[in-house]
Amino acid sequence: MIYQRKIFSSLENHLSKKEVTVLTGMRRTGKTTLIKELMNISKEKQKLFFDLERLDYRKLFQQENYDTIVLALEQQGVDFSKKVLIVLDEIQLVPNLPSVIKYLYDHYDIKFIVTGSSSYYIKNKFQESMAGRKMIFEIYPLDFGEFLTFNGVPYKSLQDIKSLKNNLNEYERLKPYYELYIAYGGFPQVVIEKNAEDKKNVLQDIISSYINIDILQLSDIRKTEEIEKLMRLLASRIGSKLDISKLANTTRLSRPTVENYLYLLESSYLISTIPVYSMNPDKEIVKAKKVYFSDTGIAVSLTELSSGAIFENSVFNQLKHYGEINYYQMKNGNEIDFILDKKVAFEVKETPYKNDYTKMMRMAKNVEVNNGYVIARHFNNQDFESMVWGGMIR
């Protein structure tokens, strides 16, 4: 199944590069499976894999004298006069590991492949010490195309968002799969489960692991009930502008605490926030951002959501692979859901009408956006130009 991830070809191409290959993303998105497959296809004769959840491996890389690490590996038969492939899983568990990797990288012919569960760690602990020595690959839950492949369903991948077109036959063929994707998201383990109850159980386990393992490892937060409450509040506000003051009042936390929690949740890939699009960049900074979850299954597991909010979140997760996303709002409150790369407008409607497209494009002209689509979940015998079924974004 590993070749079903679209990012794998990029990872494979980077395998021959001296730079450290860094995979980062939420727990259970498939990082470990990816790096093990990279090991399998590597032509290096000396290959080492270290799961840093094991205490003995952690202890090995926590030694202050880095040459002692080399000596320990040499005693296991590693010849550092020749090239070595070293794979390290969950590097955030060893705080000093960036320094270790930098030293070994600079002094020996070692190709490193590493994973970390959070850009929070990568940016704060790994970025400066490994400047110019790494390439970061972000691993997300499956997109809809990958979801289809995991289910053994053939499809044609969308290469360019500008080639997006409607297809009623595809709607009829793939609608049941798209509804599953919207409801349960794209975590690989969730996708391969056949039973709805099993899917829900896996999602609850992912949430529990995220709160009780990732959050505790990545921060000084010990009151996990606070962060869980905030997560549920955010899930209920999908597609809405973040009001920090209201969140602080509801959670009874200080505004700085809420802001710190939001930064942590976004940096550890649970949520994404998108800014408003304005011809005046200063307004983009001032106006509130909108919030979406990186996986609809997680959001649905945290709170009850309207079907419209779930669909909008799903479309966001599909579009984010194609470029930078903003939203647009006029002074009278009218909005465009998404603007991609400041060039293409998208309005998300479960059941669209032609007037939805006309209204969107009238607003889009205010920011010099001339292309747009209405993304539909259901058809109501209205097959107008620039209306596209959401399952075509794959």
Buried (B, 14 or more C-beta within 10 A) or exposed (E): EBEBBBBBEEBBEBBEEEBBBBBBBBBBBBBBBBBBBBBEEBEBEBBBBBBBEEEEBBEBBBBEEBEEBBEEBEEEEBEBEEBBBBBBBBBBBBEBBBBBBBBBBEEBEBBBBBBBBBBBBBEEBBBEBBEEBBEBBBBBBBBBBBBBBBEEEEBEEBEEBEEBEBBEEBBEBBBEBBEBBBBBBBBBBBBEBEEEEEBBBBBEEBBEBBBEBBBEBBBEBEEEEBBBBBBBBBBBBBBEBBEEEEBBEEBEBEEEBBBBBBEBBBBBBBBBBBBBBBEEEEEBEEBBBBBBBBBBBBBBBBBEBEEBBBBBBBBBBBBBBBEEBBBBBEEEEEBBBBBBEBBBBBBBBBEBBBEBBEBBBEBBEEBEBEBBBBBBBBBEEBEBEBBBBBBBBB
